[in-house]
Amino acid sequence: LQGHDLAALGIPGEADYVAQYCRRTGRASIPAAEWEYYLAFNMFRLTAILQGIMARAMQGNAASQEAIDTGKRARPLAEEAWRQVESIIAGKI
């Protein structure tokens, strides 16, 4: 979605997404440091899911023809998640 007009696509911005999440869960807010942790955690979670898709594709059990391409997204996502963690550790976020 990078480079697309998310608002035109009806996709909320990050601040709007967090605000909606807080309303729906009854939270007043989420501290920025916690939010950054949640993002990193979920990037690693999605990486594991993508690895599973790749494994099934390699075994011939893929649910779709695009499974290998989908699985190839695991490494770049894991690398981005690790950069996020490094930024958190370094106190940059």
N, C-alpha and C positions, 0 to 999 in steps of 0.2 A: 503493500500500500504506500510505500515511501514515494513521495513525489506527487501523490494524488490529493485532491481537495477532499479531505475527510468529511468536512461539514456538508459538502455537496452530496456526498455519498450517504449522509445520515449517520455517520459514525462520530460519537462524541469525542471531544478532546480528552486528554488525560485528566485534567482537573475536573471536568464534568463527570467523567467516569468514576473518579474517586468520590466525588460528592454524591452521586447516585448510589454507589456502594455503601457509603456511610449512612445515607437515609434508609436504605433497605435493611441494614443490619443494626440500626439503632445506635450507631456510633456518632459521637460528636465530630471526630476527625481521626485521621491516621497521621501520626508524626512522619515527617519526610524520611527519616532514617529507616523507619519500619516499612514504609512503602517501597523504598529501594530494595530492602531485603526481600519483600514479597515478590517483587519483579524478578530478582535474580533466582529465587527459589522456583518460581513458575517457569522461568526459561529453562532451568535444568530439568524440571518435570516434563516439559514439552520435548526436550532433547531425548529423554528416556522413551517417550512415546514414539518419537520419530525413529529411534534405534530399533524399537520393536517392529515398526512397519518395515524397515529395511531388512531385518532378520527374516520376517515372514516372506518378503519378496525374494530373498536369496534362497529360501527353502522351497519356493514355488507355491506358497500358500497366500499370496497377496490378494487383497480384496479388489484391487484395481490395477490397471496397466501403468498408472503413474506412481506406483509404490516406490520404485527405486529412486525416481526423482524426488519424491517426498522425503525418503530416507536420507538422501544426500544433504538435506537441509540441517541435519543434526549437528554436524561439526561446526558450521558457521554460527549456529545458535549457541552451542556450548561455549565457543570462543567469546561470543558477545556476553554471555552470562558470566564467564570468568572475568572479563574486563569490568563488568558491573561489580563483582565481588571485590576485585582489586581496588576499585574506586571507593567502595564502602570502607575497606580496611585502611586505605590511605587517608580517609576522612575528607575526600573530595566531594562526597555527596552527603 
